[in-house]
Structure formats: structure tokens, C-alpha cells
């Protein structure tokens, strides 16, 4: 069919372009249904900006767009807007972000907005998952519905005979469930469900997180975590260099340098700080848009770099060009 490899290559690129034109051409702002049991390998809650850069150091702009828009859905919708329409909508957001009404956005204003977005993103994702778990659509979730949705168990969820890690997860989930169920009716309404789904972001749930961490990690019951307890069995699979890197992280958590983690030091390891993540995001956005490097963003600077703050068809087109070149190189 093809006389040369080059003809085959261009034909496949042509098919790829047809696929884009017929399919949903927008950047996918996908997000997993992350429940409270999904953690890092060391037991810490996953940082919300973990996917901002991948292991190869490649930047994912979706995180920036979501941090400004506070909605996965809206971030996806912006990807389909013409650049001028995206700028027009962004300008409206800037007027709300600008607390001093001076036409400028300083770092404090941007950080406050990003923290607001983080809260909205957590709530949006939790409510979306509530709708999945709420099998009878009555607006609340029973424990049986939750276990059925999460673990695939039936109506006899209370008597599930599970062993090892799964059993521990269900036990922890049940403890978090009871802590989130403020009115003790054995149901979680939307606000209770949000706290249950994101316990690390709710002060009322933090003491239980600390208690569960000690129960899981503190093998000698002295209420502190040594480096040996911190590294636990995963240390057996780590190289000498990886162990040294873990020790450096442990020492960073160990604020008083006594070789042990206690109280807030344990929480600094287990519970990611949205405050720190927001600071990092502010610095990232300023680095890409503060053209005159005066430490303040004018509306015009932000609009000139609208693709950094929100998506549009222009950035979407750029993403597709990258995908085409990558696809071509792999042929």
C-alpha cells in the first residue's frame, strides 16, 4: 500500500488528525476518584500538586488552570474557548481576585485565591464521588453504600471477612467515617462526606489522623516515630542512596533534631500543607508572567499570559501539535 516509510508516516499522522477533529479535542482535565485510603508509599497523604510535574520534569499546565478556576469542569470548558473569550472571562475573575481594587494582583491576593480554589476542587471531587456512591440517590451515603462502591462488597459490608492491608484500610475508614458523622445518624450528608473524603484538609479530623499514624507506625508504643519506624519494611527495597535521601527528608520533619518525630512533626510528614503548595504555585505563576519583575502582576500581564492561568483553544492547539510531533517521532 505504501511505497516508502515516509508515506506510511504521513498517512498515520493524517489518521491522527482525523481522530482529533472528530473526538473531544480539548485537554483532558482528568482526576481520579481519590478516597481517603489512597496514600503515598510512606503513608503520607498525596500532595495535590504531585502531578504538576512528572518524573521526567515535564510540566502539566492543567494544575495551574485548576488552581485558578477552582473547578475541573470549568478548566475543561476553558480549553474549548477561543483565546479572546478566555481572556474576557479571566478578566472577570481578576476583578474578584483583586481585593484592593487597584487593578493589580499581589502575591497575597493570588495565594488567597489559590487556597480558595483548592477548597473548591476538593469539594467538587468529593461531591462527584458522593453521587457515585449514593446508590439510591437520596443525597446521603450509608456505610454499606460506601464499602460497596469502594471495595466492591455487597450489603453484608459490616461482616466482610478481609485480611491484611484491606482489613486495616476498612478499619481506618470506619474510624474516619464515625469522626465525620457529626450528628451520629450513621449517614454522611454532603458536608460530612467532604470531611470524610478529605480528612487531611479538615482540622476536626487531624487528631484521628495522628492517632491512626501512631497505631500503624509506632511499633513500640512510645508515641514517637523513629527513623527505623518511619522507613519500616520499605527500607528493605531501597538502595543506599535512596535510604540517605529518606533520612534527609526525615531530618527535615524532625524540627527539634532529637532523632524522633512527635506530634506536629508527624503531621508535617503525613499531612501535606496546602499553604506551602499555594506558595509554590504563586511563585510558579509569577515566574511565568511577571514581565517587569516588580513582584506584582498587573491585569495586563496576566491577560498577556492567559495561557499560563487558564486554558483556551490556542493552548489546546499547541498541545495537539506537541502530540502530533511526538506521535510522528514514535513511528
ChimeraX attribute file (.defattr): number of C-alpha atoms within 10 A of each C-alpha:
attribute: neighborCount
match mode: 1-to-1
recipient: residues
	/A:1	5
	/A:2	9
	/A:3	7
	/A:4	8
	/A:5	10
	/A:6	11
	/A:7	12
	/A:8	14
	/A:9	16
	/A:10	13
	/A:11	13
	/A:12	15
	/A:13	17
	/A:14	12
	/A:15	11
	/A:16	15
	/A:17	15
	/A:18	11
	/A:19	12
	/A:20	12
	/A:21	10
	/A:22	8
	/A:23	9
	/A:24	10
	/A:25	16
	/A:26	21
	/A:27	22
	/A:28	15
	/A:29	18
	/A:30	10
	/A:31	8
	/A:32	7
	/A:33	14
	/A:34	15
	/A:35	16
	/A:36	18
	/A:37	16
	/A:38	13
	/A:39	14
	/A:40	11
	/A:41	9
	/A:42	13
	/A:43	16
	/A:44	18
	/A:45	19
	/A:46	17
	/A:47	15
	/A:48	15
	/A:49	17
	/A:50	11
	/A:51	14
	/A:52	16
	/A:53	13
	/A:54	10
	/A:55	9
	/A:56	6
	/A:57	8
	/A:58	10
	/A:59	13
	/A:60	13
	/A:61	19
	/A:62	22
	/A:63	22
	/A:64	24
	/A:65	24
	/A:66	24
	/A:67	27
	/A:68	24
	/A:69	24
	/A:70	23
	/A:71	22
	/A:72	21
	/A:73	15
	/A:74	15
	/A:75	24
	/A:76	21
	/A:77	17
	/A:78	24
	/A:79	26
	/A:80	21
	/A:81	18
	/A:82	15
	/A:83	19
	/A:84	14
	/A:85	14
	/A:86	22
	/A:87	23
	/A:88	12
	/A:89	13
	/A:90	20
	/A:91	17
	/A:92	10
	/A:93	14
	/A:94	21
	/A:95	16
	/A:96	12
	/A:97	21
	/A:98	17
	/A:99	17
	/A:100	12
	/A:101	11
	/A:102	10
	/A:103	15
	/A:104	19
	/A:105	23
	/A:106	19
	/A:107	16
	/A:108	13
	/A:109	16
	/A:110	25
	/A:111	24
	/A:112	16
	/A:113	22
	/A:114	26
	/A:115	19
	/A:116	16
	/A:117	19
	/A:118	22
	/A:119	16
	/A:120	18
	/A:121	20
	/A:122	20
	/A:123	21
	/A:124	17
	/A:125	20
	/A:126	23
	/A:127	18
	/A:128	12
	/A:129	20
	/A:130	24
	/A:131	16
	/A:132	16
	/A:133	22
	/A:134	16
	/A:135	17
	/A:136	11
	/A:137	11
	/A:138	9
	/A:139	15
	/A:140	20
	/A:141	23
	/A:142	17
	/A:143	19
	/A:144	18
	/A:145	23
	/A:146	22
	/A:147	21
	/A:148	17
	/A:149	17
	/A:150	14
	/A:151	12
	/A:152	10
	/A:153	16
	/A:154	14
	/A:155	12
	/A:156	10
	/A:157	17
	/A:158	13
	/A:159	9
	/A:160	13
	/A:161	8
	/A:162	11
	/A:163	9
	/A:164	7
	/A:165	9
	/A:166	13
	/A:167	13
	/A:168	14
	/A:169	16
	/A:170	19
	/A:171	12
	/A:172	16
	/A:173	20
	/A:174	16
	/A:175	15
	/A:176	20
	/A:177	24
	/A:178	18
	/A:179	18
	/A:180	25
	/A:181	18
	/A:182	14
	/A:183	12
	/A:184	11
	/A:185	10
	/A:186	15
	/A:187	21
	/A:188	25
	/A:189	19
	/A:190	17
	/A:191	16
	/A:192	19
	/A:193	22
	/A:194	22
	/A:195	25
	/A:196	26
	/A:197	27
	/A:198	19
	/A:199	23
	/A:200	24
	/A:201	19
	/A:202	13
	/A:203	10
	/A:204	13
	/A:205	17
	/A:206	15
	/A:207	13
	/A:208	17
	/A:209	20
	/A:210	19
	/A:211	13
	/A:212	15
	/A:213	18
	/A:214	21
	/A:215	13
	/A:216	12
	/A:217	19
	/A:218	18
	/A:219	15
	/A:220	12
	/A:221	10
	/A:222	10
	/A:223	18
	/A:224	19
	/A:225	24
	/A:226	21
	/A:227	15
	/A:228	14
	/A:229	18
	/A:230	22
	/A:231	18
	/A:232	13
	/A:233	11
	/A:234	11
	/A:235	15
	/A:236	9
	/A:237	9
	/A:238	13
	/A:239	10
	/A:240	10
	/A:241	9
	/A:242	12
	/A:243	16
	/A:244	12
	/A:245	12
	/A:246	17
	/A:247	16
	/A:248	12
	/A:249	12
	/A:250	22
	/A:251	17
	/A:252	14
	/A:253	21
	/A:254	22
	/A:255	15
	/A:256	12
	/A:257	11
	/A:258	10
	/A:259	15
	/A:260	21
	/A:261	25
	/A:262	21
	/A:263	14
	/A:264	14
	/A:265	18
	/A:266	22
	/A:267	20
	/A:268	17
	/A:269	20
	/A:270	22
	/A:271	20
	/A:272	18
	/A:273	16
	/A:274	18
	/A:275	13
	/A:276	11
	/A:277	19
	/A:278	22
	/A:279	18
	/A:280	13
	/A:281	20
	/A:282	21
	/A:283	15
	/A:284	13
	/A:285	18
	/A:286	21
	/A:287	12
	/A:288	13
	/A:289	21
	/A:290	16
	/A:291	16
	/A:292	10
	/A:293	10
	/A:294	10
	/A:295	14
	/A:296	18
	/A:297	21
	/A:298	20
	/A:299	18
	/A:300	13
	/A:301	18
	/A:302	24
	/A:303	21
	/A:304	13
	/A:305	17
	/A:306	22
	/A:307	21
	/A:308	20
	/A:309	22
	/A:310	28
	/A:311	29
	/A:312	24
	/A:313	21
	/A:314	16
	/A:315	21
	/A:316	21
	/A:317	16
	/A:318	11
	/A:319	14
	/A:320	16
	/A:321	13
	/A:322	12
	/A:323	13
	/A:324	16
	/A:325	11
	/A:326	11
	/A:327	14
	/A:328	14
	/A:329	9
	/A:330	8
	/A:331	12
